[in-house]
Amino acid sequence: MPSAFSKISELITITTPLREFQGHEGRINAVAVLPDKRRMVTGSDDKTLRLWDLKTGVVLKKMEGHRNGVTRLAVSRDGQLIASGDRGGEVIVWHGETGELLIKIEAHPGWISSLDFSPDGTVLATGSYHNKMMNLWNTKTWQQQGDPIECGDYSVSRIRCSPSGELIAIKTSNDNIEIYNSGTRKRVAKFKVHVSLTSSLAWTPDGTRLLTCGNDFDPTILEWDTTTWEQVGDPYKGHDYSISDIAIHPAGTFVASASNNGIRLWRLSNRRTVTIFKPTEHVTFSVDGSRILSGGSDSIISEWAVPLHRKTIAITTARDTWRDGDLSTDEELLTHTAHQKRCDALFRAGKLQDAVESYQHMMALSDETTKADYFDWSNDFKQECSALCAANGDAALAASDYDQAIDLYSMVIDLDSASDVIFANRSQANLGKMLWEDALLDADKVTELNPSSHIGYQLAHAALRGAQSYDEAMEAFTIMLSKLDEAPEAHIRDLRQQYVCPSEAEDAIRKAVIIELSNAPLRLLNTSSGILCDRDAQLNFFKISLEYKELLSFITKRSDLETERIKEVVAMHFRCVLLSHRWEEREALLHHIQDKDVRKLKGVGGIAKLQSFCKVARDAGYSWAWMDTCCIDKSNNVELQESVNSMFVWYRHSALTIVYLSDVPPSSQPGALASSVWNERGWTFQELVAPKVVIFYQQDWSLYRDDRSPNHKESPAIMKELEGATGIDPQALISFHPGVRDARQKLQWASKRVTTVQEDAAYSLFGIFDVHLPVIYGERKQSALGRLLQDVVSRSGDITALDWVGQSSEFNSCLPADIISYATPPCSLPSLSEDEIQTAVSSLRNIVAADLASKLYNMLEDMNAPLFANSRLRLPCIAFRVTEVKRRRGDAAHSTYGVKVNGLRDLVITTDETLKQFSRAKPTGQTFFLVRPWDRRLLELPDFADEAESVGDLSESESASDDTDESSSYSPGEEESSVGSEVHSRSLRLMVHLGQAFNALLLAQQRVGEYKRVASDHNIIAQVKDTASIDIMNIRTLDIL
């Protein structure tokens, strides 16, 4: 038998690696060795990276953070940064030493196809299969460095920076190579390389050559002169399948290329193959060039020795020959009987793959006569072997061991025993491995062998969907449905019921879009096209997007219609960025941008602001943006009404609100935000409190305080500035609740804000109070504010909106003429402690009759809430008749009056109004009341709105236990006595509260039963003379004009 060394020829195959690194749970898509020579980083479909110790093979860190499979890796030349990209378009940057996550970047709309650092590490270049842009990112700020480089009309497949950093080579999806000067960003060369898709490219270390490789139709490597961009020498030939990756030895002596039929190690000097290693998909050299690291679909990273000497190759090959058990003698190999016996022995030993390979080798060496002699044996062997392989393949497929299943089904196919079922099963296994092209080829074979079956089209749909060929996937799905409808077997036709036709899926998506957009502005700017879109255009943009086509291809069964995925995809696509800013003289208006690409307009004034806003939104990964100056048709009254009434909701549901501070220069110190005029504008109140996520930008569109956090509402320093500037507490800034609750506090927050249009002082608060009212520009400020406050009081019954000082409104005298009247904090009077209340109650208990106190309590408890309609306020109150008004000498600008009131202590009132003076001796025909607006909080009843969440907390057993305890604790007489005592105490507590000082309103009679409030420059503080003498006759409801 010849020795293993005698089999060595110029071409050597090595199948056993020096070592294997195992730990990933999905296909290996990227392998890189760090400059320290000690560590390696890998990325996988399992959505993780792993940092390995090359000496021990131990995983130093499992790096988690991606939401999709990791597709590409890059390591900076100094090893301080690791960048990884995934199928969702996200790039994550990690610390090269610790593996800690540094930042996430929404770099592209989808699948990251390539990453590379500039040699000096200051720039990261990224590309995607989903768009034609190469983005350059500054590695200090992680902001885009200049505009993206647009690569024709095709997506970016590979990016490689030259060793000097002067040039960037880009491979596009139409098989062009484009060369750009990294400094000027100008293209210096463009040329076609392979006859079909180029898979990868690499620079030689000296930068004088660029190598490219092709796919199945042109599996060669081409070498290009980087001074002339002409091809140099003959192609590297040897691969039979697509070359998925190439790498160049650090010394520039070897080239490694990965393919399904092996890694080939070529000598760069003569373009000849030196060695072939086990097949894989991704390959790189170690820093010193002594090792090759590779990874692929088996989830394993293999380490190979670079055989620099023939002796190393021979020893390795001899070891492989011994390991494989290839111990046959020359005589055995030359006799067919020996081959036959070998095949049978391997089959009986369960070594199916070896048996099949031996059988194929035997058939290849046999002539037709020999084949005829062994015809019966050959058929029996194929039948038995195929049956066993198919059965084992089915078991492997059921166990999700896809690699094993593919190998076993492939053996059946190699034995020419495959049916459409075998191809269908192998297609399923390929789908499990996400080998979309292989799965599609098998699916086509199923259709070829069984044209009437729906199975082939079903598999083709899955494969095409995985390969993101969504239009073709839907064509296959439609044919599948027709095959089910036409099937002769009833049970096959019944399968059709579980599927939905594409039109049903489209309707489900449309409904989800309508729901999602119900909380979005009517018109939105598409940041990719620069076009302002109405609802129909928004939907049309979505329908041509990759997300829509992917979603549509996903919805195949009725159960898919009910999944959250439809809502999630729709919500993700229609994430919208809203702008909050201060209007300036030259703003972009609707007629400036309608039916135009805003990106191409002349960038001056408001157009420049709009363009910068859209760019920031687009760079942040958002497709839709809205700016109030140009996205509302203010000539359309219906649209204007809806916009004003919905604006709070729009900002509340925005994915991000960008605040542009045009008066804050980039050199500003902390605190500049608090001084910005933006804080003083009326509309910016709701634009601040409504959004959940806000980011502030300075005059030059740089981040305020260089704060790179994703939400400035989570920045304590920025929130402290805003609190000081607005007076709004941080909790309200972060989690503001719109509505009429706490109306007086909200009015105070809004009181000092100004608007250009007077009615906007009220209209800008519609969302704050969650009211929907007509927008009537021209009605004047007092009317607009009056209608708002009327609605707030009517809906809430809250009288605190009547707590103000200043001028009365023409709308209703109980309301202020200007919102500035609410700037003064609400009147706050001293309150009694519980001990003081109990002491007062005890003193009243022997003075006030129980029935009188109870009657007072019941009358007040039965009082209706304030009713405000048609500018008339029906105010429940306790009214005290004024008996004397006398003017006192003092400031000529204001009038001060001494006032005497029945049942109240004497007091002084200051007002701009002139009051009629009178007394008991000189009475007047006009009636004046000093009234205490009735506040139900004095009853000390529980607020069920606050306690609603606790309703139902008690279990039935607890409730029953309470009933039992209560009934057993008191006899009927004792219980009645206890209840009566409690009612008396509650009534007396109310009288104690009514005896305290209160903020009163002065009312003057107009006509019978109608009154007007007399405005005062200060709060009118009144107090009853004698708590025990409060008269129930004073309780009434007055109509106030």
Beta strands, then each sheet from edge to edge (+ up, - down):
strand 1: 12-14
strand 2: 19-22
strand 3: 28-33
strand 4: 39-44
strand 5: 48-53
strand 6: 59-64
strand 7: 70-75
strand 8: 81-86
strand 9: 90-95
strand 10: 101-106
strand 11: 112-117
strand 12: 123-128
strand 13: 133-138
strand 14: 149-150
strand 15: 156-161
strand 16: 167-172
strand 17: 176-181
strand 18: 187-192
strand 19: 198-203
strand 20: 209-214
strand 21: 221-225
strand 22: 243-248
strand 23: 254-259
strand 24: 263-267
strand 25: 272-277
strand 26: 282-285
strand 27: 291-295
strand 28: 300-305
strand 29: 524-526
strand 30: 532-533
strand 31: 576-580
strand 32: 624-626
strand 33: 656-660
strand 34: 694-697
strand 35: 867-869
strand 36: 872-888
strand 37: 895-901
strand 38: 907-911
strand 39: 928-933
strand 40: 998-1005
strand 41: 1010-1013
strand 42: 1020-1022
strand 43: 1035-1040
sheet 1: 1+ 25+ 24- 23+ 22-
sheet 2: 2+ 28- 27+ 26-
sheet 3: 3+ 4- 5+ 6-
sheet 4: 7+ 8- 9+ 10-
sheet 5: 11+ 12- 13+ 14-
sheet 6: 15+ 16- 17+ 18-
sheet 7: 19+ 20- 21+
sheet 8: 30+ 29- 32+ 31+ 33+ 34+
sheet 9: 35+ 36- 37+ 38-
sheet 10: 35+ 36- 39+ 40- 41+ 43+
sheet 11: 35+ 36- 39+ 40- 42+
end
